[in-house]
Amino acid sequence: MELKNKEDIKPLCPHCSTLLSELWFQKLKGFWGQRYIYFCGSCRKVLGVSHRKGFWMG
Ligand SMILES: [Zn+2]
C-alpha cells in the first residue's frame, strides 16, 4: 500500500460526511488520568481519544 501526503484536500467526518476543516477536542480528567477526546465540530461525534494532545489514538 502506498502512503500519500494530501495537504490540499480536507478529510471527511465518517459520521456526517462533513469536511473536517477543524477538529475539536476536549480535555477529560478521570480516574484513568488525563485524556483528550477529538470530535467533529459539526455532528460532535467522537473521532478518537488520546492521552497526549495532538496524538491520535495514542
Ligand atoms: Zn461529523
N, CA, C, O and the ligand as a Tripos MOL2 file, in Angstrom:
@<TRIPOS>MOLECULE
protein
  233   231    59     0     0
PROTEIN
NO_CHARGES

@<TRIPOS>ATOM
      1 N           0.8380   -1.1940    0.0000 N.3       1 MET1
      2 CA          0.0000    0.0000    0.0000 C.3       1 MET1
      3 C           0.8750    1.2470    0.0000 C.2       1 MET1
      4 O           1.8860    1.3220    0.6980 O.2       1 MET1
      5 N           0.4600    2.2190   -0.7990 N.am      2 GLU2
      6 CA          1.1990    3.4700   -0.8820 C.3       2 GLU2
      7 C           0.6240    4.4830    0.0890 C.2       2 GLU2
      8 O          -0.5920    4.5810    0.2540 O.2       2 GLU2
      9 N           1.4920    5.2220    0.7200 N.am      3 LEU3
     10 CA          1.0370    6.2750    1.6210 C.3       3 LEU3
     11 C           1.3040    7.6160    0.9510 C.2       3 LEU3
     12 O           2.4450    7.9580    0.6390 O.2       3 LEU3
     13 N           0.2170    8.3720    0.7350 N.am      4 LYS4
     14 CA          0.3740    9.6420    0.0400 C.3       4 LYS4
     15 C          -0.0400   10.8050    0.9210 C.2       4 LYS4
     16 O          -1.0620   10.7690    1.6070 O.2       4 LYS4
     17 N           0.7660   11.8100    0.8790 N.am      5 ASN5
     18 CA          0.5000   13.0100    1.6600 C.3       5 ASN5
     19 C          -0.4030   13.9590    0.8750 C.2       5 ASN5
     20 O          -0.0210   14.4590   -0.1830 O.2       5 ASN5
     21 N          -1.6110   14.2020    1.4040 N.am      6 LYS6
     22 CA         -2.5470   15.0980    0.7250 C.3       6 LYS6
     23 C          -2.8640   16.2820    1.6330 C.2       6 LYS6
     24 O          -3.6630   16.1780    2.5630 O.2       6 LYS6
     25 N          -2.2270   17.3910    1.3430 N.am      7 GLU7
     26 CA         -2.4480   18.5700    2.1720 C.3       7 GLU7
     27 C          -3.5420   19.4740    1.5980 C.2       7 GLU7
     28 O          -4.0730   20.3490    2.2830 O.2       7 GLU7
     29 N          -3.8590   19.2400    0.3320 N.am      8 ASP8
     30 CA         -4.7600   20.1740   -0.3560 C.3       8 ASP8
     31 C          -6.2350   19.7890   -0.2510 C.2       8 ASP8
     32 O          -7.1020   20.5690   -0.6470 O.2       8 ASP8
     33 N          -6.5330   18.6030    0.2740 N.am      9 ILE9
     34 CA         -7.9360   18.2390    0.4590 C.3       9 ILE9
     35 C          -8.2080   18.0020    1.9340 C.2       9 ILE9
     36 O          -7.3140   17.6350    2.6970 O.2       9 ILE9
     37 N          -9.4620   18.2180    2.3230 N.am     10 LYS10
     38 CA         -9.8430   18.0400    3.7190 C.3      10 LYS10
     39 C         -10.5010   16.6730    3.9180 C.2      10 LYS10
     40 O         -11.2780   16.2250    3.0750 O.2      10 LYS10
     41 N         -10.1850   16.0110    5.0390 N.am     11 PRO11
     42 CA        -10.8180   14.7200    5.3110 C.3      11 PRO11
     43 C         -12.2950   14.9030    5.6810 C.2      11 PRO11
     44 O         -12.7050   15.9690    6.1410 O.2      11 PRO11
     45 N         -13.0800   13.8490    5.4720 N.am     12 LEU12
     46 CA        -14.4960   13.8720    5.8080 C.3      12 LEU12
     47 C         -14.7460   13.1630    7.1270 C.2      12 LEU12
     48 O         -14.0950   12.1720    7.4580 O.2      12 LEU12
     49 N         -15.7010   13.6930    7.8650 N.am     13 CYS13
     50 CA        -16.1350   13.0120    9.0830 C.3      13 CYS13
     51 C         -16.8050   11.6930    8.6930 C.2      13 CYS13
     52 O         -17.6660   11.6890    7.8130 O.2      13 CYS13
     53 N         -16.4310   10.5680    9.3260 N.am     14 PRO14
     54 CA        -17.0370    9.2810    8.9820 C.3      14 PRO14
     55 C         -18.5070    9.1820    9.3950 C.2      14 PRO14
     56 O         -19.2200    8.2850    8.9460 O.2      14 PRO14
     57 N         -18.9550   10.0950   10.2400 N.am     15 HIS15
     58 CA        -20.3290   10.0250   10.7400 C.3      15 HIS15
     59 C         -21.2970   10.8750    9.9210 C.2      15 HIS15
     60 O         -22.3680   10.4030    9.5400 O.2      15 HIS15
     61 N         -20.9270   12.1200    9.6510 N.am     16 CYS16
     62 CA        -21.8650   13.0150    8.9740 C.3      16 CYS16
     63 C         -21.3620   13.4610    7.6010 C.2      16 CYS16
     64 O         -22.0480   14.2120    6.9080 O.2      16 CYS16
     65 N         -20.1810   13.0100    7.2050 N.am     17 SER17
     66 CA        -19.6010   13.3200    5.8940 C.3      17 SER17
     67 C         -19.3630   14.8070    5.6570 C.2      17 SER17
     68 O         -19.2920   15.2560    4.5130 O.2      17 SER17
     69 N         -19.2400   15.5620    6.7300 N.am     18 THR18
     70 CA        -18.8940   16.9700    6.6170 C.3      18 THR18
     71 C         -17.3770   17.1030    6.5190 C.2      18 THR18
     72 O         -16.6360   16.3310    7.1280 O.2      18 THR18
     73 N         -16.9290   18.0750    5.7580 N.am     19 LEU19
     74 CA        -15.5000   18.3330    5.6730 C.3      19 LEU19
     75 C         -14.9520   18.7190    7.0410 C.2      19 LEU19
     76 O         -15.4780   19.6090    7.7110 O.2      19 LEU19
     77 N         -13.9120   18.0500    7.4320 N.am     20 LEU20
     78 CA        -13.3110   18.3490    8.7290 C.3      20 LEU20
     79 C         -12.3020   19.4890    8.5640 C.2      20 LEU20
     80 O         -11.0920   19.2670    8.5240 O.2      20 LEU20
     81 N         -12.8260   20.7020    8.4710 N.am     21 SER21
     82 CA        -11.9330   21.8460    8.3310 C.3      21 SER21
     83 C         -11.2680   22.1520    9.6680 C.2      21 SER21
     84 O         -10.1780   22.7210    9.7170 O.2      21 SER21
     85 N         -11.9260   21.7730   10.7310 N.am     22 GLU22
     86 CA        -11.2990   21.8730   12.0450 C.3      22 GLU22
     87 C         -11.7260   20.6900   12.8870 C.2      22 GLU22
     88 O         -12.8030   20.1200   12.7110 O.2      22 GLU22
     89 N         -10.8580   20.3500   13.7930 N.am     23 LEU23
     90 CA        -11.1080   19.2200   14.6720 C.3      23 LEU23
     91 C         -11.2270   19.7630   16.0890 C.2      23 LEU23
     92 O         -10.3400   20.4680   16.5710 O.2      23 LEU23
     93 N         -12.3150   19.4320   16.7440 N.am     24 TRP24
     94 CA        -12.4960   19.9180   18.1020 C.3      24 TRP24
     95 C         -11.9830   18.8900   19.0870 C.2      24 TRP24
     96 O         -12.0390   17.6870   18.8320 O.2      24 TRP24
     97 N         -11.4860   19.3670   20.2050 N.am     25 PHE25
     98 CA        -11.0800   18.4250   21.2360 C.3      25 PHE25
     99 C         -11.4340   18.9550   22.6100 C.2      25 PHE25
    100 O         -11.6560   20.1510   22.8020 O.2      25 PHE25
    101 N         -11.4800   18.0550   23.5400 N.am     26 GLN26
    102 CA        -11.8330   18.3860   24.8990 C.3      26 GLN26
    103 C         -10.9300   17.5890   25.8260 C.2      26 GLN26
    104 O         -10.6220   16.4230   25.5780 O.2      26 GLN26
    105 N         -10.5160   18.2470   26.8980 N.am     27 LYS27
    106 CA         -9.6620   17.5660   27.8690 C.3      27 LYS27
    107 C         -10.5440   16.9380   28.9420 C.2      27 LYS27
    108 O         -11.3910   17.6060   29.5350 O.2      27 LYS27
    109 N         -10.3360   15.6620   29.1800 N.am     28 LEU28
    110 CA        -11.1060   14.9620   30.1930 C.3      28 LEU28
    111 C         -10.1800   14.5190   31.3140 C.2      28 LEU28
    112 O          -9.0270   14.1510   31.0910 O.2      28 LEU28
    113 N         -10.7150   14.5650   32.5110 N.am     29 LYS29
    114 CA         -9.9520   14.0480   33.6390 C.3      29 LYS29
    115 C         -10.7810   13.0170   34.3720 C.2      29 LYS29
    116 O         -11.9730   13.2220   34.6030 O.2      29 LYS29
    117 N         -10.1680   11.9250   34.7340 N.am     30 GLY30
    118 CA        -10.8840   10.8870   35.4510 C.3      30 GLY30
    119 C          -9.9170   10.0240   36.2170 C.2      30 GLY30
    120 O          -8.7470   10.3710   36.3820 O.2      30 GLY30
    121 N         -10.4090    8.9010   36.6810 N.am     31 PHE31
    122 CA         -9.5650    8.0070   37.4720 C.3      31 PHE31
    123 C          -8.4330    7.4280   36.6470 C.2      31 PHE31
    124 O          -7.4150    6.9990   37.1890 O.2      31 PHE31
    125 N          -8.6130    7.4150   35.3300 N.am     32 TRP32
    126 CA         -7.5990    6.8920   34.4220 C.3      32 TRP32
    127 C          -6.5100    7.9100   34.1070 C.2      32 TRP32
    128 O          -5.5160    7.5950   33.4540 O.2      32 TRP32
    129 N          -6.7180    9.1570   34.5910 N.am     33 GLY33
    130 CA         -5.7600   10.2050   34.2800 C.3      33 GLY33
    131 C          -6.3350   11.1860   33.2860 C.2      33 GLY33
    132 O          -7.5450   11.4150   33.2540 O.2      33 GLY33
    133 N          -5.4870   11.7550   32.4890 N.am     34 GLN34
    134 CA         -5.8950   12.7840   31.5520 C.3      34 GLN34
    135 C          -6.0570   12.2300   30.1460 C.2      34 GLN34
    136 O          -5.1990   11.4990   29.6520 O.2      34 GLN34
    137 N          -7.1610   12.5840   29.5080 N.am     35 ARG35
    138 CA         -7.4020   12.1370   28.1420 C.3      35 ARG35
    139 C          -7.8860   13.3090   27.3020 C.2      35 ARG35
    140 O          -8.5310   14.2320   27.8000 O.2      35 ARG35
    141 N          -7.5640   13.2510   26.0390 N.am     36 TYR36
    142 CA         -8.1220   14.2150   25.1010 C.3      36 TYR36
    143 C          -9.0650   13.4700   24.1720 C.2      36 TYR36
    144 O          -8.6970   12.4570   23.5780 O.2      36 TYR36
    145 N         -10.2800   13.9770   24.0530 N.am     37 ILE37
    146 CA        -11.1750   13.3780   23.0690 C.3      37 ILE37
    147 C         -11.3150   14.3440   21.8960 C.2      37 ILE37
    148 O         -11.4520   15.5540   22.0750 O.2      37 ILE37
    149 N         -11.2780   13.7860   20.7160 N.am     38 TYR38
    150 CA        -11.3870   14.5620   19.4780 C.3      38 TYR38
    151 C         -12.7300   14.2830   18.8450 C.2      38 TYR38
    152 O         -13.1580   13.1330   18.7450 O.2      38 TYR38
    153 N         -13.3910   15.3410   18.4190 N.am     39 PHE39
    154 CA        -14.7030   15.1330   17.8280 C.3      39 PHE39
    155 C         -14.9730   16.1110   16.6940 C.2      39 PHE39
    156 O         -14.3380   17.1570   16.5630 O.2      39 PHE39
    157 N         -15.9390   15.7190   15.8910 N.am     40 CYS40
    158 CA        -16.3510   16.5130   14.7350 C.3      40 CYS40
    159 C         -17.0720   17.7770   15.2110 C.2      40 CYS40
    160 O         -17.9240   17.7130   16.0960 O.2      40 CYS40
    161 N         -16.7310   18.9090   14.6280 N.am     41 GLY41
    162 CA        -17.3590   20.1600   15.0180 C.3      41 GLY41
    163 C         -18.7790   20.3020   14.5000 C.2      41 GLY41
    164 O         -19.5070   21.2060   14.9110 O.2      41 GLY41
    165 N         -19.1720   19.4220   13.6080 N.am     42 SER42
    166 CA        -20.4980   19.5030   13.0190 C.3      42 SER42
    167 C         -21.5060   18.5940   13.7290 C.2      42 SER42
    168 O         -22.5560   19.0620   14.1700 O.2      42 SER42
    169 N         -21.1990   17.3170   13.8400 N.am     43 CYS43
    170 CA        -22.1390   16.3810   14.4750 C.3      43 CYS43
    171 C         -21.7150   16.0440   15.8990 C.2      43 CYS43
    172 O         -22.4680   15.4140   16.6420 O.2      43 CYS43
    173 N         -20.4950   16.4700   16.2840 N.am     44 ARG44
    174 CA        -19.9620   16.2750   17.6400 C.3      44 ARG44
    175 C         -19.7400   14.8200   18.0170 C.2      44 ARG44
    176 O         -19.5950   14.4970   19.1960 O.2      44 ARG44
    177 N         -19.7130   13.9490   17.0280 N.am     45 LYS45
    178 CA        -19.4030   12.5630   17.3430 C.3      45 LYS45
    179 C         -17.9010   12.4080   17.5350 C.2      45 LYS45
    180 O         -17.0980   13.0510   16.8590 O.2      45 LYS45
    181 N         -17.5490   11.5550   18.4550 N.am     46 VAL46
    182 CA        -16.1410   11.3860   18.8040 C.3      46 VAL46
    183 C         -15.4000   10.6140   17.7180 C.2      46 VAL46
    184 O         -15.8510    9.5620   17.2640 O.2      46 VAL46
    185 N         -14.2660   11.1520   17.3150 N.am     47 LEU47
    186 CA        -13.4550   10.5290   16.2740 C.3      47 LEU47
    187 C         -12.2710    9.7710   16.8390 C.2      47 LEU47
    188 O         -11.7520    8.8520   16.2060 O.2      47 LEU47
    189 N         -11.8440   10.1570   18.0290 N.am     48 GLY48
    190 CA        -10.7110    9.4600   18.6010 C.3      48 GLY48
    191 C         -10.3910    9.9650   19.9950 C.2      48 GLY48
    192 O         -10.8260   11.0410   20.4050 O.2      48 GLY48
    193 N          -9.6260    9.1670   20.7050 N.am     49 VAL49
    194 CA         -9.2200    9.5140   22.0610 C.3      49 VAL49
    195 C          -7.7160    9.3520   22.1630 C.2      49 VAL49
    196 O          -7.1410    8.4190   21.6020 O.2      49 VAL49
    197 N          -7.0880   10.2600   22.8790 N.am     50 SER50
    198 CA         -5.6480   10.1870   23.0320 C.3      50 SER50
    199 C          -5.2760   10.5820   24.4500 C.2      50 SER50
    200 O          -6.0080   11.3220   25.1070 O.2      50 SER50
    201 N          -4.1580   10.0990   24.9140 N.am     51 HIS51
    202 CA         -3.6910   10.5480   26.2150 C.3      51 HIS51
    203 C          -2.6980   11.6890   26.0750 C.2      51 HIS51
    204 O          -2.2510   12.2640   27.0680 O.2      51 HIS51
    205 N          -2.3560   12.0130   24.8270 N.am     52 ARG52
    206 CA         -1.4760   13.1420   24.5880 C.3      52 ARG52
    207 C          -2.1240   14.0910   23.6060 C.2      52 ARG52
    208 O          -2.7790   13.6550   22.6590 O.2      52 ARG52
    209 N          -1.9520   15.3760   23.8160 N.am     53 LYS53
    210 CA         -2.5460   16.3600   22.9480 C.3      53 LYS53
    211 C          -1.9610   16.2550   21.5480 C.2      53 LYS53
    212 O          -0.7440   16.2080   21.3730 O.2      53 LYS53
    213 N          -2.8450   16.2190   20.5490 N.am     54 GLY54
    214 CA         -2.4000   16.1750   19.1630 C.3      54 GLY54
    215 C          -1.9270   14.8090   18.7190 C.2      54 GLY54
    216 O          -1.3390   14.6790   17.6450 O.2      54 GLY54
    217 N          -2.1690   13.7960   19.5120 N.am     55 PHE55
    218 CA         -1.7060   12.4630   19.1720 C.3      55 PHE55
    219 C          -2.8840   11.5130   19.0310 C.2      55 PHE55
    220 O          -3.5740   11.2310   20.0110 O.2      55 PHE55
    221 N          -3.1170   11.0230   17.8370 N.am     56 TRP56
    222 CA         -4.2560   10.1390   17.5660 C.3      56 TRP56
    223 C          -4.1590    8.8030   18.2780 C.2      56 TRP56
    224 O          -3.1080    8.1620   18.2600 O.2      56 TRP56
    225 N          -5.2050    8.3960   18.8810 N.am     57 MET57
    226 CA         -5.3800    7.0360   19.3780 C.3      57 MET57
    227 C          -4.1610    6.5440   20.1620 C.2      57 MET57
    228 O          -3.8980    5.3440   20.2340 O.2      57 MET57
    229 N          -3.4360    7.4730   20.7360 N.am     58 GLY58
    230 CA         -2.1770    7.1300   21.3590 C.3      58 GLY58
    231 C          -2.2970    6.5970   22.7370 C.2      58 GLY58
    232 O          -1.2880    6.2720   23.3640 O.2      58 GLY58
    233 ZN        -19.4320   14.7080   11.8610 Zn       59 ZN59
@<TRIPOS>BOND
     1     1     2 1
     2     2     3 1
     3     3     4 2
     4     3     5 am
     5     5     6 1
     6     6     7 1
     7     7     8 2
     8     7     9 am
     9     9    10 1
    10    10    11 1
    11    11    12 2
    12    11    13 am
    13    13    14 1
    14    14    15 1
    15    15    16 2
    16    15    17 am
    17    17    18 1
    18    18    19 1
    19    19    20 2
    20    19    21 am
    21    21    22 1
    22    22    23 1
    23    23    24 2
    24    23    25 am
    25    25    26 1
    26    26    27 1
    27    27    28 2
    28    27    29 am
    29    29    30 1
    30    30    31 1
    31    31    32 2
    32    31    33 am
    33    33    34 1
    34    34    35 1
    35    35    36 2
    36    35    37 am
    37    37    38 1
    38    38    39 1
    39    39    40 2
    40    39    41 am
    41    41    42 1
    42    42    43 1
    43    43    44 2
    44    43    45 am
    45    45    46 1
    46    46    47 1
    47    47    48 2
    48    47    49 am
    49    49    50 1
    50    50    51 1
    51    51    52 2
    52    51    53 am
    53    53    54 1
    54    54    55 1
    55    55    56 2
    56    55    57 am
    57    57    58 1
    58    58    59 1
    59    59    60 2
    60    59    61 am
    61    61    62 1
    62    62    63 1
    63    63    64 2
    64    63    65 am
    65    65    66 1
    66    66    67 1
    67    67    68 2
    68    67    69 am
    69    69    70 1
    70    70    71 1
    71    71    72 2
    72    71    73 am
    73    73    74 1
    74    74    75 1
    75    75    76 2
    76    75    77 am
    77    77    78 1
    78    78    79 1
    79    79    80 2
    80    79    81 am
    81    81    82 1
    82    82    83 1
    83    83    84 2
    84    83    85 am
    85    85    86 1
    86    86    87 1
    87    87    88 2
    88    87    89 am
    89    89    90 1
    90    90    91 1
    91    91    92 2
    92    91    93 am
    93    93    94 1
    94    94    95 1
    95    95    96 2
    96    95    97 am
    97    97    98 1
    98    98    99 1
    99    99   100 2
   100    99   101 am
   101   101   102 1
   102   102   103 1
   103   103   104 2
   104   103   105 am
   105   105   106 1
   106   106   107 1
   107   107   108 2
   108   107   109 am
   109   109   110 1
   110   110   111 1
   111   111   112 2
   112   111   113 am
   113   113   114 1
   114   114   115 1
   115   115   116 2
   116   115   117 am
   117   117   118 1
   118   118   119 1
   119   119   120 2
   120   119   121 am
   121   121   122 1
   122   122   123 1
   123   123   124 2
   124   123   125 am
   125   125   126 1
   126   126   127 1
   127   127   128 2
   128   127   129 am
   129   129   130 1
   130   130   131 1
   131   131   132 2
   132   131   133 am
   133   133   134 1
   134   134   135 1
   135   135   136 2
   136   135   137 am
   137   137   138 1
   138   138   139 1
   139   139   140 2
   140   139   141 am
   141   141   142 1
   142   142   143 1
   143   143   144 2
   144   143   145 am
   145   145   146 1
   146   146   147 1
   147   147   148 2
   148   147   149 am
   149   149   150 1
   150   150   151 1
   151   151   152 2
   152   151   153 am
   153   153   154 1
   154   154   155 1
   155   155   156 2
   156   155   157 am
   157   157   158 1
   158   158   159 1
   159   159   160 2
   160   159   161 am
   161   161   162 1
   162   162   163 1
   163   163   164 2
   164   163   165 am
   165   165   166 1
   166   166   167 1
   167   167   168 2
   168   167   169 am
   169   169   170 1
   170   170   171 1
   171   171   172 2
   172   171   173 am
   173   173   174 1
   174   174   175 1
   175   175   176 2
   176   175   177 am
   177   177   178 1
   178   178   179 1
   179   179   180 2
   180   179   181 am
   181   181   182 1
   182   182   183 1
   183   183   184 2
   184   183   185 am
   185   185   186 1
   186   186   187 1
   187   187   188 2
   188   187   189 am
   189   189   190 1
   190   190   191 1
   191   191   192 2
   192   191   193 am
   193   193   194 1
   194   194   195 1
   195   195   196 2
   196   195   197 am
   197   197   198 1
   198   198   199 1
   199   199   200 2
   200   199   201 am
   201   201   202 1
   202   202   203 1
   203   203   204 2
   204   203   205 am
   205   205   206 1
   206   206   207 1
   207   207   208 2
   208   207   209 am
   209   209   210 1
   210   210   211 1
   211   211   212 2
   212   211   213 am
   213   213   214 1
   214   214   215 1
   215   215   216 2
   216   215   217 am
   217   217   218 1
   218   218   219 1
   219   219   220 2
   220   219   221 am
   221   221   222 1
   222   222   223 1
   223   223   224 2
   224   223   225 am
   225   225   226 1
   226   226   227 1
   227   227   228 2
   228   227   229 am
   229   229   230 1
   230   230   231 1
   231   231   232 2
@<TRIPOS>SUBSTRUCTURE
     1 MET1         2 RESIDUE 1 A MET
     2 GLU2         6 RESIDUE 1 A GLU
     3 LEU3        10 RESIDUE 1 A LEU
     4 LYS4        14 RESIDUE 1 A LYS
     5 ASN5        18 RESIDUE 1 A ASN
     6 LYS6        22 RESIDUE 1 A LYS
     7 GLU7        26 RESIDUE 1 A GLU
     8 ASP8        30 RESIDUE 1 A ASP
     9 ILE9        34 RESIDUE 1 A ILE
    10 LYS10       38 RESIDUE 1 A LYS
    11 PRO11       42 RESIDUE 1 A PRO
    12 LEU12       46 RESIDUE 1 A LEU
    13 CYS13       50 RESIDUE 1 A CYS
    14 PRO14       54 RESIDUE 1 A PRO
    15 HIS15       58 RESIDUE 1 A HIS
    16 CYS16       62 RESIDUE 1 A CYS
    17 SER17       66 RESIDUE 1 A SER
    18 THR18       70 RESIDUE 1 A THR
    19 LEU19       74 RESIDUE 1 A LEU
    20 LEU20       78 RESIDUE 1 A LEU
    21 SER21       82 RESIDUE 1 A SER
    22 GLU22       86 RESIDUE 1 A GLU
    23 LEU23       90 RESIDUE 1 A LEU
    24 TRP24       94 RESIDUE 1 A TRP
    25 PHE25       98 RESIDUE 1 A PHE
    26 GLN26      102 RESIDUE 1 A GLN
    27 LYS27      106 RESIDUE 1 A LYS
    28 LEU28      110 RESIDUE 1 A LEU
    29 LYS29      114 RESIDUE 1 A LYS
    30 GLY30      118 RESIDUE 1 A GLY
    31 PHE31      122 RESIDUE 1 A PHE
    32 TRP32      126 RESIDUE 1 A TRP
    33 GLY33      130 RESIDUE 1 A GLY
    34 GLN34      134 RESIDUE 1 A GLN
    35 ARG35      138 RESIDUE 1 A ARG
    36 TYR36      142 RESIDUE 1 A TYR
    37 ILE37      146 RESIDUE 1 A ILE
    38 TYR38      150 RESIDUE 1 A TYR
    39 PHE39      154 RESIDUE 1 A PHE
    40 CYS40      158 RESIDUE 1 A CYS
    41 GLY41      162 RESIDUE 1 A GLY
    42 SER42      166 RESIDUE 1 A SER
    43 CYS43      170 RESIDUE 1 A CYS
    44 ARG44      174 RESIDUE 1 A ARG
    45 LYS45      178 RESIDUE 1 A LYS
    46 VAL46      182 RESIDUE 1 A VAL
    47 LEU47      186 RESIDUE 1 A LEU
    48 GLY48      190 RESIDUE 1 A GLY
    49 VAL49      194 RESIDUE 1 A VAL
    50 SER50      198 RESIDUE 1 A SER
    51 HIS51      202 RESIDUE 1 A HIS
    52 ARG52      206 RESIDUE 1 A ARG
    53 LYS53      210 RESIDUE 1 A LYS
    54 GLY54      214 RESIDUE 1 A GLY
    55 PHE55      218 RESIDUE 1 A PHE
    56 TRP56      222 RESIDUE 1 A TRP
    57 MET57      226 RESIDUE 1 A MET
    58 GLY58      230 RESIDUE 1 A GLY
    59 ZN59       233 GROUP 0 **** ****
